[in-house]
Amino acid sequence: ISFGKGEPGIVVYPNPIEGSTFKMDMNNLAKGTYLLNLYNNMGQLVYTEQLQHNGSQATKTINLGGEIARGTYQLQLSSDHTDNN
């Protein structure tokens, strides 16, 4: 992973997660409010959290609040960029 100048992106680890906690590196994303959604393999929303990002690079620890079933999940991170200045 290279930080600093470069394309925006996220890295989620560990994969697979153990327990109910994982980390997410947010690299070169614009400052603002982001919505994290986690969906199970049936498309059901199983977790949501609003995140404030100061810009550039940051690591967020996500605690799902309880163990989730083993399986494949889709993580979606979105922003409306209305509060970026």
C-alpha positions in Angstrom: 0.0 0.0 0.0 1.3 3.4 -0.9 0.0 6.5 0.9 0.1 10.1 -0.2 -0.5 11.1 -3.8 -2.4 8.5 -5.8 -5.8 7.2 -6.6 -8.5 7.2 -3.9 -9.3 3.8 -2.5 -10.0 1.6 0.6 -8.4 -1.5 2.0 -10.4 -3.7 4.4 -8.6 -6.2 6.7 -8.3 -8.8 8.0 -10.0 -10.9 5.4 -11.7 -13.1 6.6 -12.6 -11.2 9.8 -12.6 -12.9 13.1 -15.2 -11.9 15.7 -16.9 -8.6 15.0 -14.2 -6.1 14.3 -12.3 -5.1 11.1 -10.2 -2.1 10.0 -10.6 0.0 6.9 -7.8 2.2 5.5 -9.3 5.2 3.6 -6.6 6.4 1.2 -6.8 9.8 -0.6 -10.5 10.1 -0.2 -12.1 13.5 -0.1 -12.9 15.1 3.2 -16.5 14.5 4.2 -19.2 12.2 5.6 -19.4 8.7 4.3 -22.0 5.9 4.7 -20.7 2.4 5.2 -23.2 -0.4 4.4 -22.6 -4.1 4.8 -24.8 -6.6 2.9 -25.0 -10.3 3.2 -25.1 -12.7 0.2 -28.9 -12.4 0.0 -28.6 -8.6 -0.4 -29.9 -7.8 3.1 -28.4 -4.8 4.9 -26.8 -6.2 8.1 -24.8 -3.2 9.2 -24.7 0.5 8.6 -22.5 3.3 10.0 -21.9 7.0 9.2 -18.2 7.9 9.1 -16.5 11.3 9.2 -13.3 11.5 7.2 -10.8 14.3 7.5 -9.3 13.7 4.1 -6.1 12.1 2.9 -5.3 8.9 4.8 -7.0 7.4 7.8 -7.7 4.0 9.4 -11.1 3.4 10.9 -11.9 0.5 13.2 -15.4 -0.9 12.5 -17.1 -2.8 15.3 -20.1 -4.7 14.1 -21.5 -5.0 17.6 -21.7 -8.8 17.6 -20.5 -11.8 15.6 -21.8 -12.1 12.1 -22.4 -15.4 10.4 -19.6 -16.9 8.2 -20.1 -16.0 4.6 -19.5 -13.5 1.9 -20.4 -9.9 2.4 -20.5 -6.8 0.2 -19.1 -3.6 1.7 -20.4 -0.3 0.2 -18.9 3.0 1.0 -20.6 6.1 -0.4 -20.6 9.9 0.0 -22.8 12.7 -1.2 -19.9 15.2 -0.9 -22.3 17.9 0.1 -20.3 18.8 3.3 -16.9 18.9 1.7 -15.0 22.2 1.9 
